[in-house]
């Protein structure tokens, strides 16, 4: 499991979420598993989630939302 942070300077729309994500810094967790049988270390991505705040006043403080890593990278490039 790898945990990184990403920062958006503007609100961004991600297909896995309803609506937009406000500008800010978010944690992204990527889970990978080793690829067996190779002569070098290699890993396969199993899942990628972004942690976003839950709706204001709601029972959930943080939502773990599965996200396509390529869509996340595109959103970061567009935001730069």
C-alpha positions in Angstrom: 0.0 0.0 0.0 1.3 3.4 -1.0 -0.2 6.6 0.4 0.5 9.9 -1.4 -1.1 13.3 -1.4 -2.4 15.3 -4.4 -3.3 18.9 -4.5 -5.8 20.6 -6.8 -5.7 24.4 -7.2 -9.2 24.4 -8.7 -12.3 22.3 -8.3 -12.1 19.1 -10.3 -14.7 16.7 -11.6 -13.9 13.0 -11.3 -16.3 10.4 -12.9 -16.3 8.3 -9.7 -17.8 11.2 -7.7 -21.1 13.0 -7.9 -20.3 16.7 -8.6 -16.9 18.3 -8.2 -14.1 18.0 -5.6 -13.2 21.4 -4.2 -9.6 22.7 -4.5 -7.4 21.3 -1.8 -5.1 18.5 -0.8 -6.3 14.9 -0.8 -4.8 11.5 0.2 -4.6 8.8 -2.5 -4.0 5.2 -1.5 -2.7 2.7 -4.1 -2.6 -1.0 -3.4 -0.2 -3.1 -5.4 0.7 -6.8 -5.4 4.0 -8.3 -6.6 4.1 -10.0 -9.9 5.5 -13.5 -9.4 7.9 -15.4 -11.7 9.9 -12.5 -13.0 13.6 -12.0 -12.7 13.1 -8.4 -11.4 10.7 -6.8 -9.0 7.5 -5.7 -10.6 4.1 -4.8 -9.1 0.5 -4.8 -10.4 -1.9 -2.1 -9.3 -4.9 -3.7 -7.5 -6.8 -0.6 -6.5 -6.6 3.2 -6.2 -8.8 5.3 -4.0 -9.0 9.0 -3.1 -10.1 10.1 0.3 -12.6 13.0 0.1 -14.6 14.7 2.8 -18.1 13.5 3.3 -21.1 15.7 2.8 -21.3 18.6 5.4 -23.4 17.6 8.4 -23.6 14.0 7.2 -22.7 10.9 9.2 -19.6 10.2 7.1 -16.5 12.3 7.7 -14.3 10.9 4.9 -15.3 8.9 1.8 -12.9 6.4 0.2 -13.7 6.6 -3.5 -12.3 4.2 -6.0 -10.7 6.1 -8.8 -9.1 5.4 -12.2 -5.4 6.3 -11.7 -5.2 7.5 -15.3 -8.1 9.8 -14.8 -6.5 11.2 -11.7 -3.2 11.9 -13.6 -5.2 13.6 -16.3 -7.0 15.8 -13.7 -3.7 16.7 -12.1 -2.2 17.7 -15.5 -5.3 19.8 -16.4 -5.0 21.5 -13.0 -1.3 22.4 -13.4 
